[in-house]
């Protein structure tokens, strides 16, 4: 294993410790949540990175795998298989790593400050993988990129188009 790979492995382990220890500005309504983070050494060479909104209560919160085991996961599986990809070909993360719940205990949309608080971890994941393309799934994923480096993209005018952002190609869905 070369120096570069050892360094990437060390960076991955460091990032994982920070996430597991919740070394972040804790979001009040997600402080009891365990972050959903499943990056492995195999993911460090993935060429395609998908960013979704947040873990789901009936999916990733249980499986510990983003976009898995609930309706969103089933829809995601249909999407990637329609373009001849499999989970093994891609890396998936979320704009926030913890589960945002409403007062009734149901899934909720992440708030702006929660996305901003978690943007450091998203930036670190992108820097580690250095994908050839980033595919955002929805407005919150696109907003998360804006907290890393500003952009003027909007889903209502740029959906299903390829753009250059921060040295990466991004495709907005």
Secondary structure as GFF3:
##gff-version 3
##sequence-region A 1 173
A	DSSP	alpha_helix	3	20	.	.	.	ID=ss1
A	DSSP	three_ten_helix	28	30	.	.	.	ID=ss2
A	DSSP	three_ten_helix	41	45	.	.	.	ID=ss3
A	DSSP	beta_strand	48	52	.	.	.	ID=ss4
A	DSSP	alpha_helix	60	63	.	.	.	ID=ss5
A	DSSP	alpha_helix	71	82	.	.	.	ID=ss6
A	DSSP	three_ten_helix	87	89	.	.	.	ID=ss7
A	DSSP	beta_strand	90	94	.	.	.	ID=ss8
A	DSSP	alpha_helix	112	129	.	.	.	ID=ss9
A	DSSP	beta_strand	133	136	.	.	.	ID=ss10
A	DSSP	alpha_helix	139	148	.	.	.	ID=ss11
A	DSSP	alpha_helix	155	158	.	.	.	ID=ss12
A	DSSP	beta_strand	162	165	.	.	.	ID=ss13
A	DSSP	beta_strand	168	172	.	.	.	ID=ss14
###
